[in-house]
Amino acid sequence: MRIIAIDDEDLALEGCMNAIKKAIPGAQVEGFTSGKAALEKVVDIKPQIAFLDVEMRTDNGVEVAKRLQVINPRINIIFVTGYSEYMKEAFALYASGYIMKPVTPAKIKSEFEHLRFPIEAEKNAKLRIHTFGEFEAFTKDGLPLEFAYSKTKELLAVLIDANGAMRTFDQIMDRIWQDEDDPSGHRSYMRNLFADMSRIFNENDCVNALIRRRGEAGINKEYFDCDYFNYLAGQREDSGFAGEYMNQYSWAEPTLGKLCQLSDDFW
């Protein structure tokens, strides 16, 4: 679910975004401190819901809502304000809701139950992952993923190899920099790799494909069409496995051994 929030007060915007995230875990939320900044990005973001402060120093929320509706007539507008006198004008625009400040998760959940344009559950976009032979990653349309860093690709390979299990940051670094005596020195660089991976997932409508918890990371397998996953799930015939797995990564050899054993048992 893609949501934008617009409020010219930083604290109010932060509070609104936090309340949205608590009310709707997993939502992709983008915040803006002006209507102009939001309108410049909505074509790319394609928000389904917009939370708008009605009265801002530089913008009139109702006018911003009208422009959002021109761009997307089915966008759900939810006005946020401390002044009830704007309610009549808001509903003249067929807004989905009207929240009086302070914004709370409970108020947001209530408005979500009465959206003017109900949001259908989106099917997960699938990224295509090829592990038998060289490791390669593609968009759902078959185009190679464009990583900013070559190590981001290897980071994805490590998480794919984990088959949905979580890996600590130390375990990840031990694999990616296995030839170094102290891989932990790359911890700050790891943040760049995760940011690059998040960017790629966001661009491909796979916002929740990356799972990060304190000190560890993993992937949501539902977002990937992967030969390795399919093979482990029992789809052995026509799998393409011919004794090769992530050839460019030596740390993948233990998994290759397990795959070969499964292949011998199958035949």
Secondary structure, DSSP 8 states (H G I E B T S, - for coil): -EEEEE-SSHHHHHHHHHHHHHHSTT-EEEEESSHHHHHTTHHHH--SEEEEESB-SS-BHHHHHHHHHHH-TT-EEEEEES-GGGHHHHHHTT-SEEEESS--HHHHHHHHTT-SS---------EEEE-SSS-EEE-TTS-B---SSHHHHHHHHHHHHTTT--EEHHHHHHHHTTTSS-GGGGHHHHHHHHHHHHHHHHHTT-TTSEEEETTEEEE-GGGEEEHHHHHHTT--TT---SS--STT-GGGHHHHHHHHHHHHHH-
